[in-house]
């Protein structure tokens, strides 16, 4: 409630408008890995400390947006830092002259329609030896997407792992029965 009032007050005061979002000339400092050009982002070695630093910076950038954007609880309700970094690299490959910060802002715009607007409880999905933690709202979306894909959850057993395995088989994914990143990306994007 307080966050909604604060955001509404800041919006009405023009704090988030372009005229007040930066210095008097519209510019602002980008700190850390966000200042890297996209050609440098795509040249980072997978798993390197520089790439991990960029993923951490991106997590902080998204967290700040979670806090400041109205009607936003979580912009990335199922995406891992690795998935987000892969999306950033995809953008940077197509836009080598942009910066990581610009790529991140484009990522925020891409994620906005599927964000969680309100707090959601988490649930654990156990499949074989793997445990996946999802927000209830994400689980509901994923189950609806399974049904739309023709692999509905059995209403008598409620076993969605079998439905996930059928979807994974139909999609050419490893048949884990878990809502892993590749499965969620196909179901929810």
C-alpha positions in Angstrom: 0.0 0.0 0.0 2.7 2.5 1.0 4.7 1.5 -2.1 1.7 2.2 -4.3 1.2 5.6 -2.7 4.9 6.4 -3.0 5.0 5.4 -6.7 1.8 7.3 -7.5 3.2 10.4 -5.7 6.5 10.1 -7.6 4.7 9.7 -10.9 2.5 12.7 -10.3 5.4 14.8 -9.2 7.2 13.9 -12.5 10.1 12.1 -10.8 9.9 9.2 -13.3 9.5 11.5 -16.3 12.4 12.0 -18.7 12.9 15.6 -17.6 13.6 14.5 -14.0 15.1 11.0 -14.5 18.6 12.3 -15.1 20.9 15.3 -15.0 19.8 18.7 -16.4 20.9 17.6 -19.9 19.2 14.2 -19.7 22.3 12.2 -19.1 23.1 9.9 -16.2 26.0 7.8 -15.0 25.9 4.1 -15.6 28.0 2.3 -13.0 29.9 -1.0 -13.3 29.3 -3.6 -15.9 26.2 -1.8 -17.2 28.5 0.6 -19.0 30.0 -2.2 -21.2 29.2 -1.9 -24.9 27.3 -4.9 -26.3 30.2 -6.0 -28.4 32.2 -6.4 -25.2 29.2 -8.2 -23.5 29.1 -10.8 -26.3 32.9 -11.3 -26.1 32.8 -12.2 -22.4 33.8 -15.8 -21.8 30.9 -18.0 -20.6 31.3 -18.5 -16.8 34.0 -15.9 -16.4 34.1 -13.6 -13.4 33.3 -10.7 -15.7 30.2 -12.4 -17.0 29.2 -13.3 -13.4 29.7 -9.6 -12.4 27.4 -8.6 -15.3 24.8 -11.1 -14.2 25.0 -9.7 -10.6 24.7 -6.2 -11.9 21.7 -7.2 -14.0 20.0 -8.8 -10.9 20.5 -5.5 -9.0 19.1 -3.5 -11.9 16.0 -5.7 -12.1 15.6 -5.5 -8.3 15.6 -1.7 -8.5 12.9 -1.9 -11.1 10.9 -4.3 -9.0 10.9 -1.7 -6.3 10.3 1.4 -8.3 7.8 0.3 -11.0 4.2 0.6 -10.2 2.2 -2.7 -10.0 5.4 -4.8 -10.0 6.2 -7.4 -7.5 8.6 -9.5 -9.7 9.7 -8.7 -13.3 11.3 -12.1 -13.5 9.0 -14.6 -11.8 10.6 -17.7 -13.2 13.7 -16.6 -15.1 17.1 -17.3 -13.6 20.1 -15.0 -13.9 21.5 -17.3 -16.6 18.3 -17.0 -18.6 18.3 -13.2 -18.3 21.9 -13.0 -19.3 21.2 -15.1 -22.4 18.4 -12.7 -23.3 20.8 -9.8 -22.8 23.4 -11.5 -25.0 20.8 -12.1 -27.7 19.9 -8.4 -27.7 23.6 -7.4 -27.7 24.4 -9.7 -30.6 21.9 -7.8 -32.7 22.9 -4.4 -31.3 26.7 -4.4 -30.8 26.9 -0.6 -30.4 24.4 -0.4 -27.5 25.4 -0.7 -23.9 24.5 -3.4 -21.3 22.4 -0.8 -19.6 20.4 -0.1 -22.8 20.1 -3.9 -23.3 18.8 -4.2 -19.7 16.2 -1.5 -20.3 15.0 -3.3 -23.4 14.9 -6.5 -21.3 12.7 -4.7 -18.7 10.3 -3.6 -21.4 10.2 -7.2 -22.8 9.5 -8.7 -19.3 6.9 -6.1 -18.2 3.8 -7.8 -19.7 4.4 -11.1 -17.9 5.6 -9.7 -14.5 3.9 -10.5 -11.3 2.0 -7.5 -10.1 1.3 -8.8 -6.6 3.0 -11.0 -4.1 2.5 -14.7 -4.7 3.2 -17.7 -2.5 5.8 -20.2 -3.7 5.3 -23.9 -4.2 7.9 -26.7 -4.6 7.7 -29.2 -7.4 9.6 -32.4 -6.7 10.5 -34.5 -9.7 12.8 -37.5 -9.2 15.8 -35.8 -7.5 15.1 -32.3 -8.6 13.2 -29.6 -6.7 11.9 -26.6 -8.5 10.4 -23.6 -6.6 7.8 -21.5 -8.4 5.4 -18.9 -7.6 1.8 -20.2 -7.4 0.8 -17.7 -10.2 3.6 -19.0 -12.4 2.5 -22.6 -11.7 -1.0 -21.7 -12.7 0.1 -20.0 -15.9 2.3 -23.1 -16.7 -0.5 -25.5 -16.1 -2.8 -23.4 -18.3 -0.1 -23.4 -21.0 0.2 -27.2 -20.8 -3.5 -27.5 -21.4 -3.3 -25.1 -24.4 -0.4 -27.1 -25.8 -2.5 -30.3 -25.7 -0.8 -31.9 -22.7 -3.2 -31.2 -19.8 -2.6 -32.2 -16.2 -4.7 -35.3 -15.2 -7.5 -33.8 -13.1 -7.9 -36.9 -11.0 -4.2 -37.2 -9.9 -3.1 -33.6 -10.3 0.2 -35.0 -11.4 1.6 -32.2 -13.6 5.0 -33.9 -13.9 3.5 -36.4 -16.4 2.0 -33.5 -18.4 5.3 -31.7 -18.3 7.1 -34.8 -19.6 4.5 -35.2 -22.5 5.1 -31.5 -23.4 8.8 -31.9 -23.2 8.7 -35.0 -25.5 6.4 -33.1 -27.9 8.9 -30.2 -27.9 12.1 -32.2 -28.2 13.3 -31.3 -24.7 14.9 -33.6 -22.2 12.0 -35.4 -20.5 12.6 -34.4 -16.8 9.0 -33.7 -15.8 10.3 -30.5 -14.1 9.5 -26.9 -14.9 13.1 -26.1 -15.9 14.1 -22.9 -17.7 13.8 -24.4 -21.2 10.4 -25.8 -20.5 9.1 -22.6 -18.9 10.5 -20.5 -21.8 8.5 -22.5 -24.3 5.4 -22.6 -22.2 5.3 -19.0 -21.0 7.0 -16.8 -23.7 
